[in-house]
Amino acid sequence: MAEQAFEAALAQGAETFVLTYSGGKDSTATAVLTLEWWKRRGKPVEVHVVYADTRLEIPTLHAQALGFLEAVKGLHPEIGVHIAKPLPEESFWVQLIGKGYPPPHNRFRWCTKRLKIAPMDRLVQSLPGKKAILTGVRFGESDARDSRLLLSCSRGGECGQGVLFQEAKRLNALYVAPIVFWRECFVWDYLNLVAPTLGYPTGALEGVYGGRDTRFGCWTCTVVRRDRAMARALENGHAHLRPLYEFREWLWSWTRGPETRVKRKDGKPGRLTLEARREVYRRLKEVEERVGVKLMTPEEEALIRESWGSNINGGPWTR
């Protein structure tokens, strides 16, 4: 079915294939499947692999993703490989520590659009021709994802009502989901048994995951109550990442207290107070020292201090 979807995209005028890559198992399998078809087919279209780097990926998975991208460059020099990052002023730490946005939760998930969707859209829009955007979206990932896909399907959304969907509003592109009906075991078999024989470094991915029943996201994610992915990583030889895990646990619980939030006119909790933001910043700097990794760029830190100055000088975010 995947090859028929690729051919259908060609028949509908796609001139550029854009592989949206996250570093996870599904987008990795989709990338390998597509690139191998493209090679066998005689390279009929321009192909670009776009990695959405939120700068919040779990370090072990981030390293695996970068290694995969390097392998793609070596195997297919003609392929465009891109890393899409959020603008500094839209980054997670500038929003949280600088502007005082509360940590994301199910009713205010402000992170996805800023950190993934917007950077990806900007890059996709810069590419030539009519595009086919290939995603690793798949039924069976979780009950919640299936519910969202079914709703999205009914509205003409990301699952494409199958493997192919014409999106005309936002990017004027085709959406292709070649593995939307693959079972999880098939994904892992493809990555463990097939892709390595073709030269792709995917055989270690299951070990990076720490098993098959873990879903990865940003290490800071506060949408979930417990970060099982990071907990699994700690159990599987990555104890050096414990400061990240502890910081995320602290951030989730501490910012739920009303004393950390500005009270809005309607009495509901609003942004984080300036004092709370300073405390988050202080603790994050401690984590940087313990892990030996820079978690904020100098530009982000400058923007954070600029936002704090707006508060101190009577700007729009009062304490």
Buried (B, 14 or more C-beta within 10 A) or exposed (E): EBEEBBEBBBEEEBBBBBBBBBBBBBBBBBBBBBBBBBBEEEEBBBBBBBBBBBBBBBBBBBEBBBBBBEBBBEBBEEBBBBBBBBEBBBBBBBBBBBBBBBBBBEEEEBBBEBBBBBBBBEBBEEBEEBBBBBBBBBBBBEEEBBEBBEEBBEEBBBBBBEBBBEBEEEBEBBBBBBBBBBEBEEBBBBBBEBBBEEEBBBEEBBEBBBEEEBEBBBBBBBBBEEBBBBBBBBEBEBEBBBBBBBBBBBBBEBBBEEEBBBEEEEEEBBBBBBEBBBBBBEBBEEBBEBBEEEBBBEEBBBBBEEBBEBBEEEEEBEE
